[in-house]
Amino acid sequence: MKISLKTIPHISNKVSIDLAKSGAVTLTRGLEPVADEAEKVLQESVKREMALEEKVNEYLEENEEEIEFMLADERQLFFMIKKKLAPDFDVILDYEERFSDIAHKILDELYEEDLIHFDVNENRVKNIIYNAITSFLADTSEIEDAVMEKIRSYKRKFIPGTDEFEILHEKLYHEELMKRGME
């Protein structure tokens, strides 16, 4: 599952909370600095992928006539080009590998910034971070369903895309995360 810019703060919070709860790590300056470092690493990764996808879209637009002439499937071409350009943008396309790489980078940053201390194997700490990321993403659709169900239960109807809807959605999303101990 893809990480979006919108979910990064929530994932970062989950990383810091899971590290604190693990018993394997001591947070030297609390949850917030850990979440901030995790957020930086996650944003960098997502922005690289966004830049890659932008480049692929530019390429497709530049060659639109040829693509139409060849009757090629544009979606399939998108992924083929993305795969070819991914190394140039330092983007790992396999999600399992990408999340493992991100977890390792977060661990490195936390250690370099002296935000964590641990006496366990480095892999164990990396796995806590990896599991925080993947479990959050696995729970995302369940959380989204719960939020949408609450919005639909209101007597007043909210229209997706409006400011009112977005404000309510964000509030309920945050409440659902707190209810699940993810924030």
Sequence and secondary structure as in RCSB ss.txt:
>XXXX:A:sequence
MKISLKTIPHISNKVSIDLAKSGAVTLTRGLEPVADEAEKVLQESVKREMALEEKVNEYLEENEEEIEFMLADER
QLFFMIKKKLAPDFDVILDYEERFSDIAHKILDELYEEDLIHFDVNENRVKNIIYNAITSFLADTSEIEDAVMEK
IRSYKRKFIPGTDEFEILHEKLYHEELMKRGME
>XXXX:A:secstr
    TTTHHHHHHHHHHHHHHHSSEEESS HHHHHHHHHHHHHHHHHHHHHHHHHHHHHHHHTHHHHHHHT  HH
HHHHHHHHHHGGGGT   SHHHHHHHHHHHHHHHHHHTT EEESS HHHHHHHHHHHHHHHHHHHHHHHHHHHHH
HHHSSS   TTSHHHHHHHHHHHHHHHHHTT  
